[in-house]
Amino acid sequence: MIKVTTTKATHRGVEIKVMSENVGNGTTYSCSNNTGKPKLTVKWFATQGEAIANERREIDAVLPGK
């Protein structure tokens, strides 16, 4: 079952929500954000840090000016 974690993060004023899913012997993490841009695929990572770093890159890609 996919659950939203209590981890709170923001990047460039955009809220990032971290989700977790228990799979087999481990937990994987993914993120969503409130930019309003739809995602084509959901990527899962072994750590929350990796998931948040990926989400920050995706936010940078859709927001003008870095």
Secondary structure as GFF3:
##gff-version 3
##sequence-region A 1 66
A	DSSP	beta_strand	2	11	.	.	.	ID=ss1
A	DSSP	beta_strand	14	23	.	.	.	ID=ss2
A	DSSP	beta_strand	26	33	.	.	.	ID=ss3
A	DSSP	alpha_helix	48	62	.	.	.	ID=ss4
###
